[in-house]
Amino acid sequence: MPVSGQTVCVTGAGGFLASWMVKLLLERGYTVKGTVRNPDDPKNAHLKELEGAKERLILCKADLLDYESLKEAIKEEQMVEPAVNGTKYVINAAAEAKVRRVVFTSSIGAVYMDPNRGPDVVVDESCWSDLEFCKNTKNWYCYGKAVAEQAAWEVSKEKGVDLVVVNPVLVLGTMLQATVNASIVHILKYLTGSAKTYANSVQAYVHVRDVALAHILVFETPSASGRYLCAESVLHRGEVVEILAKFFPEYPIPLKCSDEKNPRVQPYKFANQKLKDLGLEFTPVKQCLYDTVKSLQEKGVLQVPTQKKDSIHIQS
């Protein structure tokens, strides 16, 4: 399908994942309308430097909670309430503008928080987080993600909007933006010495470029429908620190678990075949971790330690 002349709107365009979506869409030849709170804010400067940005990127001032500004951005071609309202506003504005398809970024948080799921059950697109369990454990992130996605499905059905949802796990990889986002902090703490131990827990990971590409693939494939789980690997924190220590032995990476009494938590099983069927080839998690650290170094967030000189050599 030729994309020349086609316009795609990316909300929250300055973010870690959205910046990658803007980059890949521009590379494919789309005109991109990116919504940001302030187009002149220096933290959005990286978007203007992307290849094709000068010709085909329009940054629009829009707040997800300001319906009129959103409508303006779309029509030309962490708390629970804002997440839900923002979602509804986007879909309503899209319905009014008669857009071809809305791709909604949800999260694994809307999928896997279920205390009744057995260890052999494969987490896939049919799974939903248990809202009562999220409430009782005060896991407002997962609660918010699940409620926002449910709202997206309800409103899109009501308004007749063609909705497809991507559910990424923890997103890592190369940063385009200058500021460190929450998911990158997850790795940064192991390199700065601020974390002295690692938790006895597991986490699923995926490369930011793969998640951005997943959004574009489900947007471009007419037959794409429903939800798409976007994950490459589930690792124990112990495996994460081992990989980091092999690649970057110069950092004070913790190799001691904070919980040595209980057995090591086992990774859960998940399905990502729906995205593979669309042609997505996932980046291996080791590459993902390596790219994250290299990016932190290049952005000046993480100092590159100088090699210690051999004292005996100096004396001689």
N, C-alpha and C positions, 0 to 999 in steps of 0.2 A: 504494500500500500504506500504510494508516494506521500511523504509528509510535508513537502514544500507547501507553504501557505497555511498549514494546520497550526492552530494555537492551543497550547496546553497551559492551564493555570496550576501553579504549585503553591499551596498555602504554607506559610511559615518558611519561606524559601531560604532564609539565612542559616537554618539549623544544620546539624551534622549530616543527617540523612538527606534532607531536602536539597542541600547544596549539591550533593552527588546526583540527585535526580535532575536538577537544572543543568548540570554539566553534561550528563549523558543525553538529555533531550536536545540540547543545543548541538552536540556532536552529530546527532541523527538528523538535524535540519529543521527541527520544530522552532516555531516562535514561542517563547516562554513568557508568561505573565507571572511574576513571582510576587506574592503578597508578603510584605514585611511591615513592622510597626513604623519604621522610619527609613525611607529609601536613602537618605543622606547620612545615616549613621555609619561611622567608619567600620563597624563590625560587619557591614554588608559589602565592604569594598572588594572582598575576594570574588563575589559573584560577577562584578563588573569586569574582572580580569579574565574570566573564562573565555575560551575560544568561541567566537560567534556571538558573544554577549553584546558587543557594540551594535551589531546589526539586528539581532533578534531577541534581546532580553529587555523586557519592560518591568521595572520594579514599581509596584503599586502600594501605596500606603493603605494598609487594611489591618484591622484588629478583628480576630475571630469572634469577638463578642460584640462587634459593631456590625449589625446586619446590613445597614445601608452601604458602608464602605466595602463590604464583601461583595454585595450585589454589583457595585460599580466595577470591581476588579474582574468579576466573572462574566458580566453581561456582554462585554465587547468580545468576545469569543472566549496543671497537675492536681487541681482540685476536682472533685467529682462534678459539681454543678457547671463550672466553665467548660469542662471536657464535653459534657452532654450537650449543653447549649451551643457551643462552638460547632459541634458535629451537626446538630439540627440546622443551624444557620447556613452552613456550607451546602448541605443537601437541598435545602429550600431555594437557595440562590441558584444552585445548579439546575434545579427543576424549572425555575423561572426563565433561565437563560437557554433552556433546551439543549444542554450539553449532551454529548454522545455517551459518555461513560464517566462515572466517578470511581476513582480508586482510593480506598480509605486505608490509612495506615493504622492498624490496630496493634496488638501485641500478644506475645505468648502468655502475658498476664491475664488475658481474657480466655485462655484456653486450658491451662494445666493445673490451676489451684483447686484440687479436688481430693480431699482426704480419703475418699472411698475408692479411689482408683487403685487397683492392684498393681504390684511391681511388674507384672508381665503384660499389662495393657499398653498397647502402642498409642502414644499421644498423636492424634491426627486432627483433621479439620472438623470432625464431628464433636470433638470435646469442648466443653465449656467450663469455666471456673465456677465453683460453687459460691454464690453470692453471700449466703448466710455464713459460710466458713470464712470468707474474706472479711466480713463484718466482725465476726467474733474474734478473729485474730488481729483485727485492726490493720489489715493489709489494704490500705486505701488505694494504693497504686493499682493493684490487680482488680479491685472492686470498680474503680473508676474506668479502667480500660474495658472491662466486661460490660458495664452499663452504657458506656459511650458507643460501643460496637452494636449492642442491642438496639440502641436508639437509631443508629445509622440504618440498620436493616428495617426497622419499623417505618421510619420516615420515607426511605427510598421506595418501599412497597406502596405506601400511601400516595406518594407523589409520582409514581411510575418512573423512577430514576433507575437506570442500569448501574447497579453497584457491584463492585468486586472488592474484596478485602484481602490485604496482606497482613499476616501475623508474624512479625519477626521476633527472634529471640534476642539476647543481648548483642548489640551491634558494636563491632570494633573495626579497626582499620585506619586508613589514612585520613587525616583531617584536612578539609579544605578551608574551614573557618579558623580564625585566630584563637578563639576561646575554647577552653576544655569543657566538654559536655559530660553529663553524669555517667554515661556508660564507660567513657575513657578513664574516669577517676578510678573505676573498678580495677584497672591494671596499674595505673600510676602509683597507687598506694603501695604496691609491692616493690616499686623501684626506688622510692624516695627514702625508705627506712621507716616510714610512719606506721607500717604494719609489721609487727614483730613475729606474728604467727599467721597461719592461714586457717580458714574455717573448715570444719568437716561437712562440706556441702558440695553440691554439684550445680553446674550452670551450663546452659546451651549457648553456643556462640555462632555468629555469622559475620561475614565481611560486609562492610557498608556498601561497597560497590555492587555486591550480589543483591542486596536488598533494593537498592535503587533500580537495578536492572530488572528485578522481579516485578516492580511496579510498572515499568515500561512494557514488559512482556504481557502482563495481564491487561494493560491498557490497549495494546496493539492487536491482541488475539481476539477476534470477534466471539469465538466459542468459549472464552474464559468465563467462569462463573463461580460464585460462592466464595469460600475462603481458601487462602493459600498459606500453609505453614512454611516459614522461611528460616531454616536452621541447617547448620552444617555438622556440628558435633556437640555432644554433651560430655564435658570433662569435670572431673573432681578438681577442687581447688589445688590439691596436691600435684596433679598433672600439669596444671597451668604454671605453677611456680617452677616445676622441673624444666619445662620448656623454656621459660624466661631465663632461668639460671644457665641453661646450655648456650642460649644465644647471647646473653648479656651477663657474663660472670662478674663483670666489674661493678655491678650494683648490689646493694645489701638486700638481696631477695630472701625472704623468710622461708626456711625449709622445715619448720616445726609446726605441727598441727596444734590448734588451740584445744582440741578435744582428743585426748589419747586414750580415753576410757572406752568409748563406744566404738563398734565396728565402723569401718569406712563406708560412708553412704555410697550406694550404687547408682550409676547414671540411669535415667529413665530412657525408654525407647520412644522414638518419634518417627513420623513419616514425612518425607519431603518430596515424594514421587510426583505430586501434581505439578510442582515447579520444574522438576527435571523433564517431565513430559512436554513442557513448553520450550525446552532447549536450554534451561539454565544449568550451567556447570559451576558447582560451588567451589570456592577457593578453600583449600585445606586450612584447618584451624591454626596450624603452626605458622603459616604464611600470614594469617590474620593477626596473630600476636606479634610477629616480627614487624609487620607494617605499622602497627599501633605504636610500638616503641620508637621506631625510626622517625615516625611522624612527630612524636613528642620531642625528639631531639632536634629535628629540623625547625620546629616552631619555637625552639628556645625554652620550652616548658621544662625539659629535662636536660640537665647538664651532661655533657659527654665527659666522663672522668678521664683525666690524663693518666697515661701509663706510669706506674711507679718505677723510678730508675733503680737499677740494681746497685745497692750501696757498695758491694765489694768491687764492682766494676769502676765506680767513681774513685775509690781509694787507689786502685792500681793505676 
